[in-house]
Amino acid sequence: MALLAWNVRGLGNKDTVRALKNICFKHKNDIVFLSETKQKRRYLEKIRTRMKMDNAFYVDPVGIAGGLALWWTNDVKLSVLHHDKNLIDTVISINGEDEWFGTFIYAPPYEEEKQEFWERLGTLRDDVNAKWCIMGDTNIVASPNEKYGGTPFDHNNAKWFYEFLERSFLMEIQSKGGAYTWSNQRCEENEICEKLDRVLSSLEWSFLFPKAIAIIEVPVASDHAPIVLLTNGLKKKARTEFNFESRWTLEEECSNIVQEEWTPTEQRNHRGTFRVKLRRTKVKLWNWNREKFGKNKTSANDIANKIKALHSVMEKTVKWHESNSKVEVNHTTRSAASVVVILTTNPNPGGSNEDLGTKYNMENEGIFRRRMSQTEPFDQNFRDVLNEWHKTIVDSNAGFRQAYEVGLSLSLWCVPPPPASPSRCPCCLEPSPPWGSVNLSEQGMRPLC
């Protein structure tokens, strides 16, 4: 069973509806809970039909604020026990067996209303041994690790939440995905990230679903991230389907393989069925593609994972400087960007450059180490990631390398211009390419080759 809980912050946006449809298609959700819909039932019913959900229960918004929607399929037996503007309490079962209580919440964001809400929620279950699961937006930061940026964490803001957990004997289900579920969608020092959405369960419920796990999806069209509860755990990855690539038609070897498998010869009369011939052709084309082009998708995923690791270590480095060296975030990021420029620019080792007025030789291979010793002491993990990233970029083709380096430079937004003439690229001494409407010089940056 798959359950979705998402604070959509208004369902009138087409991008939000499209993102909701993609999540439902990906996980094949049996139950969907949406908070802050800010829409009337008539509009929500149209979306429910498109999502192929069979049943619905709504709590209308107050004016243009709030609003809850609960959808479920006929495969699930669900009955609503209690509801108000902040929660929908239900009893759920599949095929009439293993009934358990499911409460979908949207906790109030105001401090004066939190105490009353958590006390009211605790009165729903008198039996501490009940099979109970709660999921949704708690509007509570439970620990310092669940907050980044903004004001420091205050334990007093979560005291009502702690008391509710102790009184009801509930625990949080293991989650996978991002560390935060909400962001103010700002950049640099003004960014604030918090974990507000979560899934709680009783011990009896966890015995019923021992493999249950919560998946925190990427936030799209909302400042909150969707959270998906998989009661049976993650499914094994399905077998990759065979797809005929259009670029194969440009290779003569492809036509030779097809002709070889479908043309009778003296060694093989090819009296097999149509299905057998297709299977043989598929296997040969698949093996030939790996030898000819390699695993392009796997290589792209590896590079994407290295990019994520790079940004993750950069965040850790910024936090380390804030707590130990009291170095400003912008200054630390500029130092990191300088190291990236050194890694990505290689001005012809062993050659000379009269335009730059600098002569390079093989001894300059140690420029990276010397420059690192002059900058602030970075975390060792940061250096390892940069080295691995550099190897990956060197092994990649020139087009992908150029696109990635430009994208990384634009994301850092603080690369200082290298000492070069305005019409020459510091890497290859070629004229700088046109960049359209993007004027990097105005941002104190220079495009890389």
N, C-alpha and C positions, 0 to 999 in steps of 0.2 A: 504494500500500500504506500502511496506517495501523497503527502499533504503539503500544501503551499500556503505560507503566510507572508503577506507583503503589504507594507504601508505605501500605497501608490501615490499619495499626496495629490489626489485628483485623477479621475479616470477619463477626463475629457480630452486628453492629449492623444493624438493618433500614435505617437511613438510609444507611449505607455501601453496602449492596447496591443500594438505589434510585439512589444517585449513580453507581455503577458502570454500572448499566443505562442511565442517561441518557447517559453518555459514550460507551458502545458504540453506542448508537442514533444519536448525533450524528455520530460520525466513521466508523461502520461498520468497526470495527477488525478487521484480519486476525489480529493477534497481541496477546495480553493477558498481561502479566507483573505479578503481584502479590507483594509481599513483606510479611513479618510478618503472615501470614494468621491464625496462632494457632488453626487449625482442622484437623480431621481430613479425610481424603480423601472420606469418605462425604458429609459436609456440603458440601464444595466441589463435588462432582460435581452436586449438586442445583442449585447456582447456575450452574454451567457450562451445564447444559441450558437454563436460563432465558435465558442470554445467547446461545444458539444457536451455541455454539462446538463444533466437531466433535471435536477432539483435545485431550489434556491430558497434562501431566507434572508431578509433584509432588515436593517435598522436604519431608518431614514435620517439624513443629516439634519442638523439644527441650523437652518438658514443655508449658508454655504460652507459650513464647518462640520467635520466629522462624517459619519456615515459608515456602516458596516455591511458587507456582503459575504454570504456563505453559500457556496455552490458544492454539489456533490453528484456523483453518478449513481445509477441504479445498482451498481455492484456493491454499494455500501448502504447499510441500514443505519439511518441517522435520525434521531429525534431531539428536538430543541427542548431543554428543560427550563432555562431561564435566559433572559437577555435584558440588556440596557444599553446605554450609549457607549459603554466601554468594553462590553464583553458579550459573548454568546456561549452559553454552557450547554453541552450536548452529551448524549450517550450514543456510542458508535459500536457497530459490530459488522462482521463480514459473514454472510451466509448464516446469520442467526447464532453465531458462536463467538465466544470470547468477547463479551461486552466490556467496554471500558469507557471512562468519562474523558471527554475532550473539551477543553475550554480555550476559546480563541479570544485574545485580549488586545485591546488598544488602551494602554494605561494613560491616565491624564498627564500632560507635561508640566502642570502647575504644581508647585510644592504644597500649596494649601489643600489640594485635593488628593495627594498621594496617600496620606495616612488613611483616609476614609476608604479609598479604593482597595488597598491591600488588606485592610481589616474585613471589608465586605467579601473579598475574594476568598479569604480564609474560612468564612462561614459556609461556603458551598459544600464542603466535604467534612462531615463529622467523623467519619471512619478514616483513620490514618493508614489503614491497610487497603484502601480502595485503589483500584487501577486507574490512575489519573495522569493525564498529560496536559500541559499548558504550553501554548506557543503563540507568538505574536510580538508586538512592540511593547516592551516593558518600560521604556523611557527612564531606565535606571542604568547607571554605570556602577557595576558591582565591585570593581577593583582598579587600582592604578594602571594595571596592564591593559585595561579596556579603554584607555583615554589617551589621546595624543593632541597636544596643543591646547590653547585656551587656558582657563583658570586651573589651578592644581586640583587634584582629586580630593573630595571631602567625604569622609566616612559618614557624616551625619545625614547627607543627602540620600544614603542607601539604607538607613537603619530600619525603615519600615519594611523594606524588601528582605533584609536579613531576618527580621522577626517572623515574617510570613514563611520563609523557607524552614526555619527551625520549628515552627508550630505545625506545619503541614508535612514535615519530613520529605521534602522534595530536593532533587538535585538536578543539575544541568546536564543535558545529554551532550556527548562528544560531538564537536562540529568540525567541519572541514571546509577550507576556503579562506576568504579574507579574515583578517584579525578584527576588523571593524565593520559595522553594518550601517553606519550613518556618517555623513560628511557634510560640512557646510559649503562644499564645492568652491573653495577659495584656494589660493596658491601661496606658497612660501610660508612666511611667518604668520600669516593670518589663517592658515588651514587648521581645522579642528576635526578630528575623527574620534568616534565613540562606538562602542558596541552596545546597542540598545535593544536589538531584536535577539531572542533566544528561545530555546525549547527546554522546558522543565518537566520532570516526570517523577513519579513515586517509585519506590523500590519494587512494588508488585508489578507495575507497568513494565519496568525494565526486565523483569523475569519473563514477562509475556513476549517481549520483543528484545531479545538479548543483542541482536545485531543492528539495532536502530542507530542511525547516524543523521546528523543535520548538515545539510549542504548550504553554504552561504554563497549565493550566486553573485555575479558582478552587477552592481547597481546601474540600471539603465533607465533614463527618463524619470528618475526619482532620486531624492537624496538618501533614501533607504534602500538597502540591499534585500532582495527576495531571499527567504529562507525556506528550504525544502526538507521535510522530514521523510526519510526512507525507513520504514519499519523493518524491512527485511535486509537492510544494508545495501551496499553498492553491488550492482550487477556486474558480472564478468563482461569484459569487453567483447563485443560481437566480432565475428570474423569479418575481415575486410572484403568488401565486394570487388569484383573485377570490373574495371572500367577501361574501355578502349580510348586511348589518348589520341587526339587529333594530330599531334606532332609525329606520331608513328608513321603516318601516311607519307611523310617527307623522306623517310628512310627506306632505302632499297632492301635492307635486311628484313624489314617487316613483311614486305610482299613476298620475299623468298620463303619465309617461315610459313606463311599462309598457303602458298602454292605447294610447298613440300608436304604439308599435312593433308591437303585435299586432293592431290594428284596421285593416282595409283602408280605404283612402281613394281618391279619384279620382286623386291624383298617383301613388300607389304601390298596386299591387294586392296586395302582400305574398304573392306566389306562391312566395317563396323557401322553402328547406327549413327544417326545425325548427332545425337548427344555425345557419343564417344569422340567424334571428330572435333566437336566444339571444345570438349574438355582438354584434349591433347593440344589444340591450338592455344587455348588460354594459358596452359602451363608453360608452353614454350615462349609465348609472348611475355609472360610475367618474368620469367628468368632472364630473357633477353633485355627487358627494360631495366632490370636491376643492374645488369652488367654494363649497359650502355649509358644510362642516365643516373643510376644510383637511386637511393631512397631520398628523393627531394623533400617529401613531406616530413620525414624524420629529421632531416638536416635543418629544415626551417623551424621545427619545434624545438630542437636543441638550442638553436641560436636564440629563439624567443625566451626559453627558460634561462639562458645566460643573461639576457637583458633584464629579466625580472630579478634575478639574483643580484645583478649590479646595482639596480635601484634600491633593493632591499638593504644591501650593505652600506650604500650611501646614506640611507636614513639612519642606520645604526651609528655611522660615523658622526653624523650631525648631532645625534643625541649624546654621544660620548663627549664631544667637544662642549656641548651646553652644560653638562654636569661636572666636567673635570677642568677643562681649560678656560671655560667661560668665553669661548670664541664665538663671534657672531655667526649666524647661519649663512648669511650671504658670503662672508669671507671664506668659510670652510668650503662652500660649494664652488667658489671661484678657484680654490686650490685644487679641488677634485677635477674641475674642468681643465685646468692647466695640464694635469697628468694625462687626461684623455687626449689632449692636443698632441702631446709628446708621443703618445702611443700611435696615433693615427697619421702623423706626418713623418715621412722618411725622405729627406731631401737628398737623394742620390748619394749613398755612401761611397766613398772613394773618388768622387768627382769634385768638380769645382763649380762655383756659381758667381759670375762676375756681377750680376744684377743685385744680388743680395750682399755682395761684398764679403762673403764668407767662404772659406774652403773647408770641405768636409772630407774626412778620411775614415779608414776602418776603425781607428781608435775611438770614434764617436759612438760606437755601439753601446758604450756604457753611459750615455747621456741620460737614460731613464733612471738609473740608480743614483747618479749624481743629483739630478733634479729632485728626486724623492727625498734625499737627505736634506735638501734645502727647505722643503715645505714642512708643514706641521706634521707631527707623528701620526700617520693614519693607522687605522686598525689593520692588523696583519691579514685578516680575511679580505679586506678591501683590496690589498695588493694582489692576493691570489686570484680574486675574481677578475681584476684588470688584466693580469697575465693570460688567464684562460680565454678571456674575451678577445684579446689581441691575437692569439693563435687562431681563434675561430674566424676572425675577420680576414686574416692573411690567407687562410685556406679557401675562403669564399671567392666567388667570381667578382670581377671589378664592379659590375653594375649594382649588385646587392650591397657591396661594401660602401660604394658612394652613397646609396640611398640611406643606409643605416647611419653612416657617420653624420650626414646632414641632419637626419631626424634626431640623433642624440644631441647634436649641437643646439638645435632649435629648442629641445626640451630643457637643456641646462640653462640656456638664455643668458649665459654670463661668460662665454669664452672670450678672453681678451684677444685683440688682433695681434698676429705675429709680426715681427719686424721684417716687412717685405714691401715692395713697391705696390701701389694701389692697383696696378693692372696685371700683376702676376700672381699665380697661385704658389704658396710656399712649398708645396709638395712636389709638383712636377714642372714648375716654371712655365706652364702653359697659361694663356690668357684665361682669366676667370670666366666661367660660363654665365650666361644671362639668367637672372633669377626672377624675372617677371615683376610682380608687384611687391615681392618680399625684399626690402632693403636692409640687408644684414649690417651694413656699415652704421646705420642709425642706431642699432642696438649694441654697438661696441663689439661686433662679431665679424668674422670673415668666413666665407664658405670654404669647406674642405674639398679637395679633388676627389 
